[in-house]
Each structure stands twice: as structure tokens, then as C-alpha cells.
Amino acid sequence: MSDNPSIPSINTATYDFCIKAFRTTRKLLKLNIKLHQDENAPVDAAHMGDIFLFNHFARFETFIPQYLIHEATGAYCRSVAAGEFFDGDDRFTQFLYSVGAVPHDLPNLFPFLVREILHDRKLVIFPEGGMVKDKRVVNHQGEFGIFSRSANERRKHHRGSAVIALALDAFKTALMRDYSGGHYHRVERWADQLGFDSTEQLMVKAVKPTVIVPSHITFYPIRVNDNILHQAARLFNKGINKRFAEELLVEGNLLFKDTDMDIRFSKPIIVGEYWRWWEKKLLPNVVHQFESLDELFQLTPKAGHWGGRIHAIGMKAKTNIVRDDYMESMYKAVTINLSHISSYLILCLYRRGLRQLRCVKFHKMLYACIKALQKSNYHLHRSLCNPAEYGAIASQGSTRLDQFLRTVKSMELVHVENGEYILDDKLLQDFAIDEIRTENLISVYANEIAPISAVTRLIESTMDNVAKVDAKAFADFRFDDQLLALEWDLREFNKPRHREINQQQTASEDANWFFLKSKQNDASAVLLIHGFLASPAEMRSLGDRLHADGHHVLGVRLKGHGTSPWDLRSRDWNDWLASVTRGFDILKAFSQSIHLIGFSTGGLLALLQAANHPHTKIASINCISAPVDFIDKNMRFVPLLHHANKIVRWVSAEGLMPFRPNQPEHPSVNYQHIPIRALYQLQLLVEHIMSKPLVIQAPVKLYQTDHDPVVEPSSMEKLYRQIVAEDKTRTPIHANRHGVVYENLDKIQQKICTDIA
């Protein structure tokens, strides 16, 4: 083969310098790059891969994958770039070569790349060729193809990666057959020609399977508003052409406007699995007809060799199969986000003849689609896995939806009138390849998920059936959101900085929400609210007793609880109250009569919920051991310590004393550490409660332990005076423990069950 002596070797010093520069630039730019791997892929897909394939939407992404692969594996990458990058400035050309790039029109490119792979280089290829700005890769028949700017028509994707992989695998098969058959002279010839010091070195490479790793790069969100690059170009070049302006506008925003760049490795393709058994037997005889890898890739064996001719025909057919497989795998690795779903919904509605839709109904459709997709095995953007981000769509909207709507409104694709989305005719207009991203981003987003037909069918099915989803079904969705929220919060607060405190926690009982539904449709409902530092497990035994009595029972998890003390440190009392409101809204779909039962801090939240929502379905409030004053007089120093922490956090992220050790009565339920900030929030909640009378229309029952080691017994009397209600009572509980509900001291659970019978 040709050694391509004119192509410089990778300059590892320059490559390493660029890696460091990339890390620095990555921190400076608001480009949040995350590298993912398919759940079904081997854990070492990055290490085992030889050829990495990526889709192509922006110019700068051409230079990113090889650095990420180096970070993951330590290997240096060759990448195939457009030949235009190598025209002109010789210094820039030499720089590209030194960091592993080679032009796509390099003579004898394929043999050169095979040699590089055999010498432990990874190969990065963009099989689409040029940039696919419209992301349209599937036609109406479901066949893959892209628009070719040079040919001005749609074409099939390039087969180069398949050709390289299959030829390399055929070559390896021949080497192994020769070596096992004792034909060492053939192996030695190839080892010498390929620059190996010994046949053993070459055979180590030959036994390794040839692996293609299809990968997908997903940008989110895509913006088209002005940016600094576009402004500078307009300032210094008044005659800036339309294509360049569009690229600066879109791709500049990807770099500078807080964009997520999700790179996902699909399940690796093992090329050797594409050979039939008889082909594997034939391959060595065929390969022996070629004197060099140049001939092998040109498929020009010695004259009269029919086996080689048959192999040439078979290779062309097989490369089509491999090409189609890796392109399908690549496109199915898209990271689905809110804009994808919204765009596909809008286009479906428009194509069905709908031109306007109530905003509330569209939000309901969108939310239902998210919940349906969460049950699938497709890759969702993290914002679709975090109920705190997507959960508001069904009610007042969300930040990400607002951003998407602002963009499509600015393109005059959708506008709002009198609470309705109006779908404009521009949605289905044809635009040139260099206009589509700035004129119809809805089509771009919809095209990106079009290859995943199971996803698009699921969206359409959900859209068709959303009218059948009643209030109870949506309440079940919202309950599922709360279950997912625990998983999300556990992951978010399990970073290295959290682990020292987390490892000291002893809570082992189920910390998630629980929902015990009655068999009676007209049953009353009970909302159980746990105390400070605890979780719903604190109220579960009471919940089981109430459920046995025939009630619907929902146990909420107050935000920040049941996960990590670090999580609790990040919340305020309004977050706790919001958890109570979410639980109350879920129960409203199941019952016309809802009882609130809160223990300790949960009791304060129950009172506040009732006071804030006087004209609702609240039937009664049971408030047990709610704090106003505390036995521990050091609580008076909490504000001082909290503000000291805030001052010190200007210098240290952790503060002066972020946590205080705790000795809980119930280690299997409660945190072992108390965040000082959370104590301060508890005091703010008490102050808010005591700042003005609590006007409550439902009956209120107060309970307080007479020898509570945590809450001053006088708290009950103070709360009693603070409450304005026609029906209010106070009852002492005889116990010397705080956790009376969990332990059912003085038969408090039976008393509560009697209260709401």
C-alpha cells in the first residue's frame, strides 16, 4: 500500500495542546457537552470502537468528537474533513494534519486509514458528507437519503465507512487463516508492508473485531436570534453572503447561548457478523489475489481471478447493507427533547387541517406525549426526565416551552390569539437548504425525529387519544412525576462533593410518595404530610390504617427530604408547601372531600394549605406536634449562623457550618445531619404562620405531646389562638417522644381515624 509519505504523522504535542485548549474553551463557552452510551452497548464501546460515525449539522462539531474520544480512551483520532479546509493557507493545512485530520479527497485515502486503524488510531467520519441543515434524512417511503448541495438533488449516504470496515475485516480474516495455517511468510510480508516490527504485533490487531460505533450529536435548543459573531461579521463585511450569515446566526448561538450538545454512542456494529460462513472461507483466497491494500480497496484483482470479481460484486452489495444499518442506528440515537415533540405535534395538526387550537389543549397533548415517551426505551433529554422542568407544561407553561414558542413566533410559524395557537401557512412552505434553519425551525426539529417511526407513531397516537384521558388519568401522570422526582433528586445530590455527608445517612425506609386508592369511587381522601428531616415513610403506617378504613390516601414527599441533606439545604419552605399543593391537586381528581393530616412541620404546612385555599374540598385538618417554639434554645442562634454561612460562602462554597449533626429518634427515616439553612427556613415558616391570623373554614384538630423533647408544648396553645375557625379543638398526647405518629403513641393513629370517620 502507499504509505502516503506526504501526510505528516499526528503531532501528539500539538494534539495534546489542543485537548487542553478545548477543555478551557468548553468551560468558557456555554456549550454543555455530555457524552452518553447506549444502555445495551458494552461498557467499553469507546475503547473497542475503530470507526466512529457522526451526523453533521454544524461546522464546529467537525472538530469536537475526536477530542471527546481522546478524553474517554486516551487514543488519538484520525478524522476525515472536507477538502476545502486544506486549500489555501499551508500553515493551517499542516495544523489540520498534525491534529489527525485528512481531506476526503486524499489519494488512496481508504488504505491509509486502514493502516492508521491497525496502528491504534480511532477514525472519525461524517457519513452524510456535507452539513444536513434541514435534518431531513427520510423520504415519504421511509428510505434514508440526504440533499446533496453539489448535485442539487437527494442521494444515498456515503458507503466509505462500510467499505473501510468490511475490507479491513476481510484482511484480518485472511491474516488469521494464514497464521493458523502456518503460512507465516504471508503474514510477515503484510507486517513489513504495514510498518509492524513483528508478525505478533500485527496478529494482535488481527484478532480484534472490527467495530463501527454510530453516534448522534443533538443540539438543544437551536436559536436564530442575533449573536456576537453575526454582529461582528455584519460590522466588518457589509457584503456578507446569505449562506455565511445563516451559519453565523445559527451556529454562533449553539456556541454562545447556553446550548446542550448531547453525543450518544449507539450499540457498536461488529462488522465480522455480516459475513456468511462460506464467505469467511472464501475471503482468504480472495485477499491473496491482492498485492497491496490499494488493490484491495480498488477491488482490482489479478486478471482472470473469478473469485475476486465475485467478491467485488458481493462487497458492493454488503456495503449497502452495512451503510443502511449504521445510518439507521445513528439516527435512532437522537436525544429527544421538548422542541422535537412540540414541532412534530404542530406539523401533524396542520397537516390534518387544523389551523387553531386552544393553548390549554395543546399543552395537555404535549404533556401526555412526554409521559408516553417516558415509558419507551428511547433517549430523552434530561429536561424530559426532570418533573421540575416539564411538569409545568400542563398548567402555566415552562421556560423551555416559552423559549421554543418565542422562536417559532419570531419566524411567523405560530402566533397566539385569545388563548389559542394559530398555525400559519408558512409551516409547509419549501425553503432552500441555507434558509430552512432561520425560516422554519419546526421542520428542522420534526425532521430530526422522523427516522424513529415508533416515536412519531406514539406521538400521533397520543394526540388522537388525549381527549380520552380524564382527570384521574392526568392525576396519575402527576403522581408518577413525583416518583420520578425522587430518582432525579437522588442523582442530582450524589456528586463527589455530596458523598461525605451522604455516606453517613442511615435512612433505609422507602422515601417516595405513596398513593393508596380506595375501591370506592366516592370515598373521601386523606393527604398525609410528614415532618422536618423525615420522609413519607414516617406516615405510612397511619396511611395503611386509613386506607383499610376505605379512604384514598396520598403521602407526599416534601422537597429536599428523603434524598440527601444537601438537597434539603437547597430548598426553602415555599418548596415544601408546593409539594403539599401538588399532592392536594392530585387528590382533587379522586375525591370531593379531602382531609389534611400533618405531623410537626407537616402540621404547619397543612394549616397553611387550608388557609391559602379556603374555597376548596378540604374537609378537615389534623395538626400534630407542630412547632412554634423549640425545646432547644440554641435555635435562637440559627439566623446568626445562617447569615454567617452566607458571608463565608463568598469565599468558600460550603460556608462556615453548613450542617449540624443530628441524633434522630428514627434513624431509618430521618437525616443524620441538619442543614443550617433548612433550620432557618423552618423558622421563616413559623414566622409566616404567626404573622397574621390563619382563617380556616374546615374543622381543625390540634394535637401536642405533653413531654415532647423537640417542640415546646405551649406551641399548641399559640397555634390555637392564631387559628380563626368555627370548629377548632386541641388535645394533649401523653408521651415523652416527638415522633408520636410513627410510633402510634397514646393510640394517636386510632384517634385520627376516629376524627375523620
HUVEN-V274259 format. One record per pair of residues at least 4 apart in sequence whose ideal C-beta (glycine too) atoms are under 7 Angstrom apart, sorted by the first residue. I is the first residue (numbers start at 1). J is the second residue. Records with the same first field share a line. If there is no record, write none. Layout:
# HUVEN-V274259
I=J / J
This chain:
# HUVEN-V274259
1=111 / 115 / 193 / 292 / 293 / 294
2=108 / 111 / 294
4=108 / 112
7=97 / 102 / 112
8=94 / 97 / 98
10=15 / 76 / 98 / 100
11=15 / 98
12=16 / 76
13=17
14=18 / 98 / 99
15=19 / 76 / 99 / 100
16=20
17=21
18=22 / 99
19=23 / 67 / 70
20=24
21=25
22=26 / 67
23=27
24=28
25=29
26=31 / 33
29=255 / 256
30=256 / 257 / 258 / 259
31=255 / 259 / 261
32=259 / 260 / 261
33=68 / 261 / 263
34=262
35=68 / 72 / 263
36=262 / 263 / 264 / 265
37=41 / 45 / 265
38=264 / 265 / 266 / 267
40=267
41=45 / 265 / 267 / 268
42=48 / 268
44=48
45=49 / 213 / 265 / 268
46=69 / 72 / 73 / 265
47=73
48=211 / 268
49=122 / 211 / 213 / 268
50=117 / 122 / 123 / 210 / 211
51=123 / 125 / 161 / 164 / 165 / 212
52=65 / 69 / 122 / 123 / 124 / 213 / 215
53=125 / 127 / 161 / 212 / 214 / 215 / 326 / 330
54=65 / 124 / 126 / 215 / 217
55=128 / 132 / 216 / 217 / 330
56=61 / 126 / 128 / 130 / 131 / 132
57=61 / 131 / 132 / 133 / 135 / 217 / 219
58=251 / 254
59=131 / 247 / 251
60=64 / 251 / 255
61=217
62=81 / 126
64=68
65=69 / 124 / 263
66=70 / 77 / 79 / 100 / 124
67=71
68=72 / 263
69=73 / 75 / 77 / 122
70=74 / 75 / 76 / 77
75=120 / 121 / 122
76=100 / 121
77=100 / 121 / 122 / 123 / 124
78=100 / 102 / 113 / 116 / 121 / 123
79=100 / 101 / 124
80=102 / 104 / 125
81=85 / 96 / 101 / 103 / 104
82=104
83=87 / 103 / 104 / 105
85=96
86=93 / 96 / 103
89=93
90=94
91=95
92=96
93=97
94=98
95=99
96=101
97=101 / 102
102=106 / 109
106=112
108=112 / 294
109=113
110=114 / 163 / 164 / 297
111=115 / 293 / 294 / 297
112=116
113=117 / 123 / 164
114=118 / 164 / 167 / 168 / 293
115=119 / 194
116=121 / 123
117=121 / 123 / 168
118=194 / 205
125=160 / 161
127=157 / 158 / 160 / 161 / 327
128=132 / 146 / 157
129=158
130=149
132=137 / 146
133=433 / 434 / 436 / 437
134=147 / 433 / 436 / 443 / 444 / 447
135=444 / 447 / 448
136=447
137=144 / 145 / 146 / 331 / 451
138=142 / 144 / 450 / 451
139=143 / 145
142=453
144=157 / 324 / 327
145=154 / 155 / 156
146=154 / 155 / 157
147=154 / 433
148=153 / 155
149=433
151=155
157=323 / 327
159=163 / 319 / 320 / 323
160=164
161=165 / 212 / 326
162=166 / 319 / 322 / 323
163=167 / 297 / 319
164=168
165=169 / 210 / 212 / 271 / 322
166=170 / 271 / 315 / 318 / 319 / 322
167=171 / 296 / 297
168=172 / 210
169=173 / 210 / 271 / 272
170=174 / 283 / 287
171=175 / 287 / 296
172=176 / 206 / 210
173=177 / 280 / 283 / 284
174=178 / 283 / 284 / 287 / 288
175=179 / 187 / 190 / 202 / 203 / 206
176=180 / 206 / 207
177=181 / 284
178=183 / 186 / 187 / 284
179=187 / 203
184=188 / 199
185=189
186=190
187=191 / 199 / 202 / 203
188=192 / 199
189=193
190=194 / 202
191=196 / 198 / 199 / 202
194=202
196=201 / 202
197=201
199=203
200=204
202=206
203=207
209=270 / 272
210=271 / 272
211=268 / 269 / 270
212=268 / 269 / 271 / 326
213=265 / 266 / 268
214=266 / 269 / 326 / 329 / 330 / 333
215=263 / 264 / 265 / 266 / 330 / 333
216=264 / 330 / 331 / 333 / 334
217=261 / 263
218=262 / 334 / 335
219=254 / 259 / 261
220=259 / 260 / 337 / 339 / 381
221=259 / 339 / 403 / 404
222=250 / 441 / 444
223=253 / 257 / 407
224=249 / 250 / 407 / 437 / 438 / 441
225=253
226=230 / 231
227=231 / 249 / 252 / 253 / 256 / 257
228=232 / 256
229=233 / 248 / 252
230=234 / 245 / 248 / 249 / 252
231=235
232=236
233=237 / 240 / 245 / 248
234=240
240=244 / 245
241=245
242=246 / 434
243=247 / 434
244=248
245=249
246=250 / 434 / 437 / 438
247=251
248=252
249=253 / 438
250=254 / 437 / 438
251=255
252=256
253=257
254=259
262=335 / 381
264=333 / 335 / 379
266=329 / 330 / 333
267=329
269=325 / 326 / 329
271=322
274=318 / 321 / 322
275=279 / 280
277=281
278=282
279=283
282=286 / 307
283=287
284=288
285=307
286=307 / 308 / 311
287=296
289=301 / 302 / 305 / 308
290=295 / 296 / 301
291=295
293=297
294=298
295=300
299=312 / 315
301=305 / 308
305=309
306=310
307=311
308=312
309=313
310=314
311=315
312=316
313=317
314=318
315=319
318=322
319=323
320=324
321=325
322=326
323=327
324=328
325=329
326=330
327=331
328=332
329=333
331=451
332=451 / 452
333=379
334=448 / 449 / 452
335=379 / 381
336=340 / 373 / 378 / 379 / 380 / 381 / 449 / 455
337=381 / 383 / 384
338=342 / 383 / 384 / 390 / 400 / 401 / 404
339=343 / 404 / 445
340=344 / 445 / 448 / 449
341=345 / 366 / 369 / 370 / 459
342=346 / 366 / 404
343=347 / 442 / 445 / 446
344=348 / 446 / 449 / 456 / 459
345=349 / 365 / 366 / 369 / 459 / 463
346=350 / 414 / 423 / 442
347=351 / 427 / 442 / 446
348=352 / 460 / 463
349=354 / 357 / 423
350=354 / 423 / 427 / 428
354=423
355=422 / 423
356=420 / 421 / 422 / 423
357=361 / 362 / 420 / 421
358=362 / 419 / 420
359=363 / 416 / 419 / 420 / 421
360=364
361=365
362=366 / 421
363=367 / 393 / 394 / 397
364=368 / 394 / 466
365=369 / 463 / 466
366=370 / 393
367=371 / 393 / 394
368=372 / 462 / 466 / 469
369=373 / 459 / 462
370=374 / 384 / 390
371=477 / 480
372=458 / 462
373=378 / 380 / 455 / 458
374=380
376=458
378=452 / 455
380=384 / 385
382=386
383=389 / 390 / 400
384=390
385=484 / 488
386=390 / 488
387=391 / 481 / 484 / 485
388=485
389=398 / 400
390=398
391=481
392=396 / 397 / 398
393=397 / 398 / 401
397=401 / 402
398=402
399=403
400=404
401=405
402=406
403=407
404=408
405=409
406=410
407=411 / 441
408=413 / 414 / 441 / 442
409=414 / 415
411=439 / 440 / 441
412=424 / 426
413=424 / 426 / 427 / 440 / 442
414=421 / 422 / 423 / 424
415=422 / 424
416=420 / 421
417=422
423=427
426=440
427=442
431=435 / 436 / 439 / 440
435=439
436=440 / 443 / 444
437=441 / 444
440=444
441=445
442=446
443=447
444=448
446=450
449=455 / 456
450=456
452=456
453=457
454=458
455=459
456=460
457=461
458=462
459=463
460=464
461=465
462=466
469=473 / 474
471=475 / 589
472=476 / 589 / 590
473=477
474=478
475=479 / 586 / 589 / 590
476=480
477=481
478=582 / 585 / 586
479=483 / 513 / 515 / 586
480=484
481=485
482=513 / 557 / 582
483=512 / 513
484=488
485=489
486=490 / 511 / 512 / 557 / 562 / 563
487=491
488=492
489=493 / 563 / 567
490=494 / 563
493=498 / 563 / 564 / 566 / 567
494=498 / 502
498=502 / 564 / 566
499=503
501=565 / 566 / 659 / 673
502=564
504=672 / 673
505=671 / 672
506=667 / 668 / 672
507=511 / 535 / 668 / 669 / 670 / 671
508=668
509=537 / 668 / 669
510=537
511=535 / 536 / 537 / 557 / 562
512=536 / 557
513=536 / 555 / 556 / 557
514=536 / 540 / 543 / 555
515=554
516=543 / 547 / 553
517=552
518=523 / 550 / 551 / 552
520=550
523=550 / 551 / 552 / 591
524=551 / 591 / 593 / 595 / 619
525=551 / 552 / 554 / 587 / 590 / 591 / 593 / 594
526=546 / 551 / 553 / 595 / 597 / 756
527=554 / 556 / 583 / 584 / 587 / 594 / 596 / 597
528=539 / 542 / 543 / 553 / 554 / 555 / 597
529=556 / 580 / 597 / 598 / 602 / 605 / 606
530=534 / 535 / 536 / 538 / 539 / 558 / 599 / 602
531=538 / 599 / 600 / 601 / 602
532=600 / 601 / 682
533=662 / 664 / 670 / 671 / 674
534=538 / 561 / 669 / 670
535=557 / 561 / 562 / 669
536=540 / 555 / 556 / 557
537=669
538=599 / 669 / 741 / 742
539=543 / 555 / 599 / 741
540=544 / 555
541=545 / 744 / 749
542=546 / 741 / 749 / 752
543=547 / 553 / 555
544=548
545=549 / 749 / 753
546=551 / 553 / 753
547=551 / 553
549=753 / 757
552=587 / 590 / 591
554=583 / 586 / 587
556=579 / 580 / 583
557=561 / 562 / 579
558=576 / 579
559=571 / 575 / 576 / 578 / 579
560=567 / 568 / 570 / 571 / 575
561=568
563=567
565=569 / 659 / 671 / 673 / 675
566=570
568=671 / 675 / 678
569=658 / 675 / 677 / 678
571=575 / 576
572=681
573=577 / 681 / 684 / 685
574=578
575=579
576=605
577=581 / 605 / 608 / 609
578=582
579=583
580=584 / 605 / 609
581=585 / 609
582=586
583=587
584=588 / 594 / 609
587=591 / 594
588=617
591=617
592=617
593=617 / 619
594=617 / 618 / 619
595=619 / 620 / 756
596=606 / 609 / 610 / 618 / 621
597=606 / 622 / 752
598=602 / 603 / 605 / 606 / 623
599=603 / 624 / 625 / 741
600=625 / 626 / 627
601=605 / 627 / 682
602=606
603=607 / 623 / 624 / 625 / 626
604=608 / 626 / 685 / 686 / 689
605=609
606=610 / 621 / 623
607=611 / 621 / 623 / 689 / 694 / 696
608=612 / 689
609=613
610=618 / 621 / 696 / 698
611=694 / 695 / 696
613=618
614=695 / 697
618=698
619=698
620=698 / 699 / 755 / 756
621=696 / 698 / 700
622=701 / 752 / 755
623=700 / 702
624=703 / 740 / 741 / 748
625=703 / 704 / 705 / 708 / 711 / 738 / 740
626=715 / 719
627=686 / 711 / 715
628=686 / 690 / 715 / 718 / 719
629=712 / 714 / 715
630=635 / 710 / 711 / 712
631=709 / 710 / 711 / 712
637=641
638=642 / 676 / 679 / 680 / 683
639=643 / 680 / 683
640=644
641=645 / 657 / 676
642=646 / 676 / 677 / 680
643=647
644=648 / 656
645=649 / 655 / 656 / 657 / 658 / 676 / 677
648=652 / 655 / 656
649=653 / 655
654=658
657=676
658=675 / 676
659=673 / 674 / 675 / 676
660=673 / 674 / 676
661=673
662=671 / 672 / 673 / 674
664=670 / 672
665=737 / 738 / 739
666=670 / 739 / 742
669=742
674=678 / 679
676=680
677=681
678=682
679=683
680=684
681=685
682=686
683=687
684=688
685=689
686=690
687=691
689=694 / 722
690=722
693=722 / 724
694=722 / 723 / 724
695=724
696=700 / 723 / 724 / 725
699=727
700=723 / 725 / 727 / 728
701=729 / 731 / 755
702=716 / 719 / 720 / 729 / 730
703=731 / 733 / 748
704=708 / 713 / 715 / 716 / 732 / 733
705=733 / 735 / 738 / 740
706=713 / 732 / 733 / 734
707=735 / 736
708=713 / 738
709=736 / 737 / 738
710=738
711=715 / 738
714=718
715=719
716=720 / 730
717=721
718=722
719=723
720=728 / 730
723=728
733=740 / 745 / 746 / 748
734=746
735=740 / 745 / 746
737=743 / 745
739=743
740=745 / 746 / 748
741=748 / 749
744=748 / 749
747=751
748=752
749=753
750=754
751=755
752=756
753=757
